[in-house]
Amino acid sequence: MARSELVSKEPRSQVQFAFAQDARHSIAARRSLRASADAAVYLGVGYSTLREWRSEGRGSKYAKIGGSVLYRPADLDAFVASKLVA
């Protein structure tokens, strides 16, 4: 089957369009997630310190997806902001 036969020439419905937009957004969001090692470098602490903070509930918010611990840059920034001293 040729590629032109697989691609619909009809305009997308609103639901299809919204789903496509959401899928692109979620892919972009996943690309912005940082692994623990990257987050530790960003925060200027060791990987083991970050792991310790996680286990004690003292660190930044994180997501656990499968076996991976991932951090959003916005959550890392919020964590740093919460530690600012006047």
N, C-alpha and C positions, 0 to 999 in steps of 0.2 A: 504494500500500500504506500503510495507516495505521501510525502509530508503535507502537501497541499490538501490531500483528502482528509488528513487527520485534524487539520486546523479549521475550525468553524469560521465561516465568513459572516455569520449572523452576530449582531451586537449582543454583548453580555447583558443578562438580566441584572437588576439591582442586587439581588442576593449573590449572584456569581461575582459581581464586581466587588461587593463588600467583603466576600470571602477572600478574594484575591488580594485586596488591600490589607486585610488582617494577616494573611499569610506572609506578605512582604514585610509587614511591621514586625511580626514575631521572628522572622529570620534576622532582620536587622537587630532586634533586641538580643537574640542569642549570640550574634557576632560581637556584641558589646560586652558580654559577660567575661569576667577575668578569672583565671584559675588562681588557686591559693598562692602559688609561688609568685605570680604577678602582683597579687594583692599585697603580699608581704613586702615586696620591693617598693610598691607604691607608698605603703605606710611607713617604710623605713624600719621594719622589724624583721626578725627571723621567721622562717616558716614554722618552726616549732612554737614560737611565741604566739603566732596567729592560731595555730591548732589548739594551744592551751586556752587562749581567750575564747575560742569557739566552744570548747568543752565546758568552760565555766560560765558561758552566756554573757561574757563581757565585751566581745568584739562587735564588728559590724554585722548587719543582717547578711544572710547568705542563702543560696539555694542549693539543695542537694538533689542532683539529677543523676540517677543511676548511682555510680560510685564516685561521682565527681562533686566537689564542693566548688561553687562558682559565686562570684561577687559582681554586683552591678556597680559601675563607676559612681553612680549617684548615691548609692548606699555607702560607699567608701568615703565620698566627700562629706556626707552627712555625719558619719562617724568622726571624721577629723574635725568638723565644725563643732561637734558636741564636746570636744576636748579642748577647745580654745579657752585660754585663760586671759582675763582682762588685765 
